Amino acid sequence: MVELASRVETLKLSSFQQRVLSVPDIFDLFLGGGRAGGKSFALALLALRHSELYGSAARILYVRLTFPGAQDFVSLTRELFGRVYGSAASFNASTHVWTLPNGAYFEIGMLADPSDFPRYQGRSNSLLLIDEAGQWPDPALLDLLRSNLRSPEGIPVRVVLAANPGGPGHQWIAQRYVFKTAPWDPFLEEKSGREFVSCPSTYLDNEFIDGDDYRSQIEAATATDPELGRAWLDGDWTVARGAFFAGVLEESRNCVDPWPTPTEAPEWWGLKAPTWDFYLSYDHGSSAPAICLVIARSPGGHGPDGRFYPRGSFVVVDEMATNEPGSMTKGMGYVVPRLAEEIRTLADKWGLKPEGVADDAIFARHGSSAGSIADEFSRCGVYFVPAQKGDRRHGWERMRRFLADAGKPDVPGLYIARSCAYLWGTLPYLGRDPRRPDDVDSRSADHAADALRYACIYERPRTLIQEIL
C-alpha cells in the first residue's frame, strides 16, 4: 500500500484535475468547457480513486457513443494504471474490462443506439462515466443507464459526464448542466433529482500541452466556423449557440411578438389577411417529432402585430410539434389520422384551409396498390404538395439569406413568432455536418428547421388578388 501511494503521488495533475478530485463523492459532476482541458484524464483519475476507496465493491462503467471513439481512453488508462499498478492490473481486450488488483471492476463500452442497452441492463454500477456526452443528440439512452446505479450500503453511487460545446447534444447539455448556477457551486438537476457540480476547463487549464500551438491548430481547423472555434477554445456554451446559423439568426431581428388570431383581431383578418399568403409547411415524423408550421407570406404591408414586413417576407406564425415532453428528438408515435387531427386544429385556429407543402418523402408509394402517406393525409382532410426540395444545401442557403435580411426595410426577411417554442428551442442550436460544413448536422433536432426550409423553397401558386397587388 505504501508503494502504491508513492506511485500515485508521482502523478502530475493539473489544477483543474485536482479541483475535480476535491469535490465530495455525494455530488454528480459535469466536466464541461473547451477542448484539451484535461477532462478525459480527470475521468480516469476518478475511476482510479473510486476503485481505491471501495475496492471489490467498485463497479465502474465508462461509455462513449462508439467504441472506436473510446480507444484513446483505453490508451490513457493503460498508461495511468500501468504507472500505478504495474503488471498487477490487467485489461481484457475482447471484453474491454479492467481487473484491478484490489478487485475493482472497470468496463469500457459503447452506447450507440437502443440495441446496445441490453448488454448493460440489470447490472450494478457504483460509478458511471460518460465521455463526449455531446455526441448524443438526445439524453434518453444515458438516462436509462442510471437504472444500473446501485451499490452496497455506505458506497455512494455517482454519475460523471464530460462534454465540449458545439455537438449534436449541445442544447440538452446546456439546459441541464451549464446555465444553472456558477461553476463549482452545487445545483439540483431536475431530471435525475441529483445534486450536480459543473466543473469547466479549457486548454489554458492544461499546463501539459503547448497552448499556443494548440490554439493555432483549432483556429486553422475552424477557420470557416469561427463561432465553433471560440466554443472549443473558450468553452463558452453561448458562443456555440446557432453554430450553423451563426451570424444570421438573432433574437433581436428574427423574433417577433405572437400574432393575434382571427378572433382576437377580426378587423385585420377580415380586411388585410386576404392580401397575405397563408399556408402550412410540414415535416413528417412518428418516432421522431412531426412539425407543422403556419407560414404567412407578406404582400408588403403591416401584420396584425403592427409591424411592417417587406414584400416576400416569411413569418412563422405558429407551430405544432409532436415531441415527447422533455425531449426535442423523440416523437409521440402518432399515426396519420391523429396527426391530421392536430393539423386541422392548428389550421382552424388561424381560419385557414389545412393545406400546404411537405417533405417529398411522404409522397412515395410503396407497392402497386398501397398509397402514400400524403394520400392518407388527403383522406383525413389535410392536403399537401411536395416541396421538391432538391439539394438540402441550396435550401439552407436560401434560409440563411432570408434570416440575414430580417429587419431590413426593403428586402424580404424571415421572422419567427416568439410563441414557436419548438422552433426557437432547436433552430439556434443546430450544428454543422462535420463532413459537409454547408449542411446541417442531421443528428441534431432538425425537424422544425426542415419544415421551415420547405416553406422557404416552396413556389406557392399566386391567387388572383395577389396578382392584382
ABEGO torsion letter per residue (X at the ends): XAAAAAAAAABBBBAAAAAAAABBAABBBBBBEBBGAGAAAAAAAAAAAAAAAAEAABBBBBBBABAAAAAAAAAAAAAAAAAAAEAABBBBAAAGBBBBAAGBBBBBBBBABAAAAAAABGBBBABBBBBGAAABABAAAAAAAAAABBBBBGBBBBBBBBBBBGBAAAAAAAAAAABABBBGBBBBBAAAGBBBBBBBBBAAABAABBAAAAAAAAAAAAAABAAAAAAAAAGBAAAABGAAABGABBAAAABBBBBBBAAABAAAAAAAAAABBBBBBBBBBAABBBBBBBBBBBAGBBBAAGBBBBBGBBBBABBBBABBBGBAABBAGBBAAAAAAAAAAAAAAAGBBBBEBBBAAAABBBEAABBBAAAAAAAAGBBBBBAGAEBAAAAAAAAAAAAAABGBAABBBBBBBAABAAAAAAAAABBBBAABAABBBAABBAAAAAAAAAAAABBBBBBAAAAAX
